[in-house]
Amino acid sequence: MTKMKHVIMEKKGQSGMVRGIFIPIEANMLTEKDNAVYMAFNAIIKSEQDKYGQNGFIAKTIDSKIYKDLDAAGKEAAKDLSPILGNLKDFSQSTGNDNSGAATNNTITEDDDLPF
């Protein structure tokens, strides 16, 4: 996530200070709709693992609606906002659904404490 424009910061939480990452929506050309934020991405999947045991990777992209509205300079700048975010590994034998990262939809301000 630190390959996107971000700030690592600490805020007061219910059990003390919480270290976290702040990722600005507009500066990273993310999409906001119905009180949710979306990130366009491409998943490149390979049938054979590479020498590191990976089956592909995920790269952030720019939503096509946003990209079409950019001028030439904006399209060039968008390339810097399309980093590889991580690798893919085939875990087809694994089971379960992990929702442990689900967060609140609440928006907090600089003066607010964290809701967790």
TILUM-165372 format. One line per 4 residues: number of its first residue (from 1); for each residue x, y, z negated of N, C-alpha, C. Coordinates in steps of 0.1 Angstrom, whole numbers, m for minus. Each point is the difference from the previous one (the first is absolute). Layout:
NUM	X/Y/Z/X/Y/Z/X/Y/Z  ... $
***
This chain:
1	8/m12/0/m8/12/0/9/13/0  12/m2/m5/9/12/0/5/4/13  m3/m7/11/4/4/13/m10/10/6  m11/2/m7/m9/11/4/4/12/m8 $
5	m6/12/3/3/12/m8/m7/m2/m13  7/2/m11/m4/m3/m13/7/7/m11  m5/0/m12/6/5/m12/m2/m11/m11  11/m4/m6/m1/m9/m12/m1/9/m12 $
9	m10/m2/m9/m2/9/m11/m5/m8/m12  m1/6/m11/m5/m5/m12/m12/8/m5  m11/m7/m4/m11/7/m6/m4/m7/m13  m7/7/m8/m5/m6/m13/m11/m10/3 $
13	1/m12/m5/m11/m10/1/m5/m3/m14  m9/m9/m1/m7/m3/m13/10/m6/m10  11/m7/5/9/m6/m9/14/6/1  1/13/5/13/7/1/2/4/14 $
17	12/3/3/4/5/13/0/m11/11  m5/2/12/m2/m9/10/8/5/12  10/m8/5/8/4/12/m8/m5/12  m1/9/10/m8/m4/12/5/7/12 $
21	m7/m2/11/4/6/13/m12/8/5  2/12/5/m10/8/6/3/1/15  m10/m4/8/2/0/14/m11/10/6  5/11/5/m10/10/5/m7/m5/13 $
25	m13/2/1/m8/m6/11/3/7/13  m1/13/1/2/7/12/14/m1/5  10/2/m9/14/0/4/4/m14/6  m7/m10/m3/3/m14/5/m9/m4/11 $
29	m9/9/4/m9/m2/11/m9/m12/m3  m5/m1/m13/m9/m11/m4/m14/5/3  m10/m9/0/m13/4/4/m9/m1/m13  m9/10/m2/m9/0/m11/m14/m1/5 $
33	m8/m10/m6/m13/m2/4/m8/m6/m11  m12/5/m3/m9/m6/m10/7/m2/m13  7/10/m5/7/0/m13/11/m11/m1  6/m4/12/10/m10/0/11/5/10 $
37	12/m4/m2/12/4/8/5/m13/7  2/2/13/4/m12/9/13/3/6  8/m10/2/12/1/7/0/m10/12  2/5/12/1/m8/12/13/m7/0 $
41	0/m13/4/13/m7/1/m1/m10/11  12/m5/4/1/m11/9/7/m11/m7  m5/m12/2/6/m12/m5/6/m8/11  13/m2/0/6/m8/10/3/m14/m5 $
45	m7/m10/6/1/m13/m6/7/m9/10  9/m8/m5/8/m9/8/m3/m14/m5  0/m10/10/m3/m14/m4/12/m6/m7  12/4/3/12/m6/m6/5/10/m10 $
49	6/m5/m11/6/9/m10/13/5/6  4/12/m5/13/5/4/11/m6/m10  12/5/1/11/m6/m8/m2/3/m15  m9/10/m3/m3/3/m14/m13/m7/m5 $
53	m6/m9/8/m12/m7/m4/m12/8/1  0/11/8/m12/9/2/m7/m4/13  m13/2/0/m8/m2/12/m4/12/8  5/12/m4/m4/12/6/1/12/m9 $
57	m6/11/3/1/12/m8/m13/9/2  m1/9/m9/m11/10/0/6/14/2  m5/7/9/5/14/2/m12/10/0  2/11/m7/m10/10/m1/m1/7/14 $
61	m12/3/4/m2/7/13/m9/12/m3  m3/7/10/m9/12/m1/m13/m4/6  m11/3/m7/m13/m3/6/m1/7/14  m6/m8/9/m1/5/14/m7/13/1 $
65	m10/3/m8/m8/12/1/9/12/m4  9/m2/m10/9/10/m4/11/2/10  6/m11/5/11/0/10/m4/8/13  m13/m3/5/m4/7/12/m1/15/m1 $
69	m2/5/m12/m1/14/m2/13/7/m2  11/m7/m1/13/6/m2/6/5/13  8/11/m1/8/4/11/13/m8/1  8/3/10/12/m8/2/9/0/m12 $
73	2/11/m6/8/1/m12/m6/m8/m12  m13/1/m1/m7/m8/m11/2/m15/3  m1/m4/12/1/m14/3/15/m5/m3  9/8/3/14/m3/m4/2/m1/m15 $
77	m6/9/m7/1/0/m15/m8/m12/m6  m10/m4/7/m8/m12/m5/9/m13/0  10/0/9/9/m12/0/7/m2/m14  3/12/m6/7/m1/m13/m10/m5/m11 $
81	m13/1/3/m10/m4/m10/m5/m14/3  7/m8/8/m3/m13/3/10/m10/m4  4/m1/m12/11/m9/m4/m5/m15/m2  9/m9/0/m3/m14/m3/m2/0/m15 $
85	m11/m5/m4/m4/0/m15/4/m13/m7  0/m11/8/4/m12/m7/m1/m12/10  5/m11/m5/1/m12/8/m12/m9/m2  m3/m10/9/m11/m9/m2/6/m14/m1 $
89	m6/m8/m9/4/m14/m2/m12/m8/0  0/m11/7/m12/m9/1/m1/m8/m13  m11/3/m7/m3/m7/m13/m13/m7/2  m2/m7/12/m12/m6/3/m4/m11/m10 $
93	9/m4/m8/m4/m10/m10/m4/6/m13  1/13/m2/m4/7/m12/m15/1/m1  m5/2/m12/m15/2/m2/m1/12/m9  m13/5/m1/m3/11/m9/m1/13/7 $
97	m6/10/m7/m1/13/4/4/10/m11  10/8/3/6/9/m10/m5/14/2  m9/4/m10/m5/13/0/6/9/m11  11/m5/m5/6/7/m12/4/14/3 $
101	2/4/12/4/13/3/m11/10/3  m13/m5/m1/m11/9/2/0/11/m10  m3/12/5/1/12/m8/m14/7/0  m1/10/m8/m12/8/m1/m1/10/12 $
105	m12/4/4/m2/10/10/1/14/m5  2/2/m13/0/13/m6/12/8/5  m2/13/2/10/9/4/4/8/m13  13/1/m3/5/7/m11/7/12/4 $
109	1/10/m8/8/12/3/13/0/m8  9/9/3/13/1/m7/m1/0/m15  m11/6/m5/m2/2/m15/m6/m12/m6  m6/m9/8/m7/m12/m6/10/m11/m4 $
113	m4/m7/m10/8/m12/m3/m5/m12/8  7/m10/2/m4/m11/8/m11/m8/m7  m9/m6/8/m11/m7/m5/3/m14/m5  12/m4/0/4/m14/m4/12/1/m9 $
***
